[in-house]
Amino acid sequence: YSPSKTRSSTVARSIHLQVAALRVQSDARLLPEKLNPRGYPASLFSHGGDGWVRVLVGPFATTDEAQEYRSKLKAEGFHSILRKP
């Protein structure tokens, strides 16, 4: 299994939820493996060689849609932050 990687241009223009930021890529890969089968569009994102691998859910068309997913994630024990362009 290899989770998809989100492109920088997509993150810069889109609304996402960030579920985690981890330094170890193998640890970061575990979250999309848990989230995708539950219906969450999760992917990995690395930015500018800062050493962090972010686990993102999205993109979403609106903030309201992202907030709906955020509530669902929280109910399942996953905390997230909203990332807007």
N, C-alpha and C positions, 0 to 999 in steps of 0.2 A: 504494500500500500504506500502510495506517495501522494500526500495532500498537495493540492494545487498551490501555486505561489501567486499572490496578487501583485500586479504591476504597480509601480509608484504612481504612474499617471492615473490609474483607476482610483487609488486611495486618495490622491490629491483632489479629485473631482467628485467623490462619492461619500455618502454617509455610511459608516461602518460602526460596529460595536467591537471594541477590543476586549477580549476575554483574558488575555495573559500577555506578558512580555518575559521571555525566558532567554537565558544565555546558551543553553544546551539545546541544539536543534533536535536531537532525538527525543528530548522531553517535550518540546513544543509539538512534535508530530503526533503525540498521543492525544492531544485535545481534539483536533479535527477528526481523528478516528472515533472518538466518543460522540462528537457533536453531529457529524454528517448523517449517520444512520438515524438520528433523532429528528432529522428534517431541518437542521441548521446549516446554512451555506457557509461553512468554515474553511478558511485557507490560512496560509502562512505568509508573512510579509517581513522582509528585512529592509532596513533603510540606511543607505549610505555607509555601510560598513561600521555601524556603531556597536556591533556585537550582540544586539538584541534581535530575537526572532519573535515577532508579534503574531498572536493568533487572533484573526479577525473573523467576524461574522458579517455577512452582507455581500455586496452593497445593497442599500435600500433606496427607494425612490423618494421617500419622505422621512422626516424626523418621527412622525407618528408611527409609521411602519416599524422603524427601528425601536421605538419605545415599546411597541407590542412584543417584539422579539426579546427585548431586554427583560420585560416582566416574565415571559416564559422561561428564559434562561435562569432568572433569579429563583423562580419556583422550583427549578431542578438543581439548585445549588451552585450555579455559575454566576459570579458577579462580573459586571462589564462596565466599561466607560464608553460614552458616545464620542465618536470621532466625526467631526463635520468639516467640510472643505472650507 
